[in-house]
Amino acid sequence: MASFELSPEDAWSVLVSVSQNTNTKLHQVADEVVTTSHGGAHSETVQQHVAAAVSALRAAPEPCADP
């Protein structure tokens, strides 16, 4: 969340997307992300999928608010 300035909802969407696109259990993706926040390194696959998911999220149009 902090690295990409994401809301909790957007961070969750990124985790779900990476989990689905890498066929990895969500808790394993989350564990890897937490590990990297303590100085570890992402696997190249996860790093690429996180970047792609964040890019896709930012490229998506903002939902319209109800009037």
C-alpha positions as YAML, in Angstrom:
chain: A
units: angstrom
residues:
- id: 1
  name: MET
  ca: [0.00, 0.00, 0.00]
- id: 2
  name: ALA
  ca: [2.68, 2.47, 0.99]
- id: 3
  name: SER
  ca: [5.01, 1.75, -1.93]
- id: 4
  name: PHE
  ca: [2.32, 2.46, -4.51]
- id: 5
  name: GLU
  ca: [0.14, 4.80, -2.43]
- id: 6
  name: LEU
  ca: [-2.86, 2.45, -2.67]
- id: 7
  name: SER
  ca: [-6.03, 2.41, -0.64]
- id: 8
  name: PRO
  ca: [-6.72, -0.79, 1.30]
- id: 9
  name: GLU
  ca: [-9.32, -1.79, -1.32]
- id: 10
  name: ASP
  ca: [-6.90, -1.23, -4.20]
- id: 11
  name: ALA
  ca: [-4.11, -3.10, -2.42]
- id: 12
  name: TRP
  ca: [-6.47, -6.04, -1.93]
- id: 13
  name: SER
  ca: [-7.35, -5.95, -5.65]
- id: 14
  name: VAL
  ca: [-3.65, -6.05, -6.54]
- id: 15
  name: LEU
  ca: [-3.06, -9.04, -4.24]
- id: 16
  name: VAL
  ca: [-6.03, -10.90, -5.73]
- id: 17
  name: SER
  ca: [-4.91, -10.13, -9.27]
- id: 18
  name: VAL
  ca: [-1.35, -11.31, -8.63]
- id: 19
  name: SER
  ca: [-2.63, -14.43, -6.91]
- id: 20
  name: GLN
  ca: [-4.89, -15.32, -9.82]
- id: 21
  name: ASN
  ca: [-2.37, -14.48, -12.54]
- id: 22
  name: THR
  ca: [0.45, -16.44, -10.94]
- id: 23
  name: ASN
  ca: [-1.72, -19.34, -9.74]
- id: 24
  name: THR
  ca: [-0.39, -18.74, -6.24]
- id: 25
  name: LYS
  ca: [-2.42, -18.82, -3.05]
- id: 26
  name: LEU
  ca: [-3.30, -15.31, -1.91]
- id: 27
  name: HIS
  ca: [-1.74, -15.80, 1.52]
- id: 28
  name: GLN
  ca: [1.56, -16.75, -0.14]
- id: 29
  name: VAL
  ca: [1.53, -13.59, -2.28]
- id: 30
  name: ALA
  ca: [0.70, -11.50, 0.79]
- id: 31
  name: ASP
  ca: [3.49, -13.19, 2.76]
- id: 32
  name: GLU
  ca: [6.00, -12.39, 0.01]
- id: 33
  name: VAL
  ca: [4.88, -8.76, -0.08]
- id: 34
  name: VAL
  ca: [5.22, -8.46, 3.70]
- id: 35
  name: THR
  ca: [8.64, -10.12, 3.60]
- id: 36
  name: THR
  ca: [9.85, -7.57, 1.05]
- id: 37
  name: SER
  ca: [8.75, -4.74, 3.31]
- id: 38
  name: HIS
  ca: [11.33, -6.06, 5.80]
- id: 39
  name: GLY
  ca: [14.19, -5.96, 3.29]
- id: 40
  name: GLY
  ca: [13.58, -9.10, 1.26]
- id: 41
  name: ALA
  ca: [13.20, -9.20, -2.51]
- id: 42
  name: HIS
  ca: [10.20, -10.11, -4.65]
- id: 43
  name: SER
  ca: [10.57, -12.97, -7.06]
- id: 44
  name: GLU
  ca: [10.79, -11.62, -10.59]
- id: 45
  name: THR
  ca: [7.39, -13.13, -11.45]
- id: 46
  name: VAL
  ca: [5.61, -11.52, -8.51]
- id: 47
  name: GLN
  ca: [7.36, -8.21, -9.12]
- id: 48
  name: GLN
  ca: [6.20, -8.15, -12.75]
- id: 49
  name: HIS
  ca: [2.63, -9.08, -11.84]
- id: 50
  name: VAL
  ca: [2.43, -6.51, -9.04]
- id: 51
  name: ALA
  ca: [3.64, -3.80, -11.42]
- id: 52
  name: ALA
  ca: [1.13, -4.89, -14.07]
- id: 53
  name: ALA
  ca: [-1.76, -5.01, -11.59]
- id: 54
  name: VAL
  ca: [-0.94, -1.54, -10.22]
- id: 55
  name: SER
  ca: [-0.65, -0.16, -13.76]
- id: 56
  name: ALA
  ca: [-3.99, -1.70, -14.74]
- id: 57
  name: LEU
  ca: [-5.60, -0.32, -11.60]
- id: 58
  name: ARG
  ca: [-4.34, 3.18, -12.31]
- id: 59
  name: ALA
  ca: [-5.41, 2.97, -15.96]
- id: 60
  name: ALA
  ca: [-8.97, 1.96, -15.06]
- id: 61
  name: PRO
  ca: [-11.54, 4.73, -15.21]
- id: 62
  name: GLU
  ca: [-12.76, 6.06, -11.88]
- id: 63
  name: PRO
  ca: [-16.22, 4.76, -10.93]
- id: 64
  name: CYS
  ca: [-18.98, 7.34, -11.11]
- id: 65
  name: ALA
  ca: [-20.39, 8.49, -7.81]
- id: 66
  name: ASP
  ca: [-24.15, 8.17, -7.33]
- id: 67
  name: PRO
  ca: [-25.84, 11.55, -7.69]
...
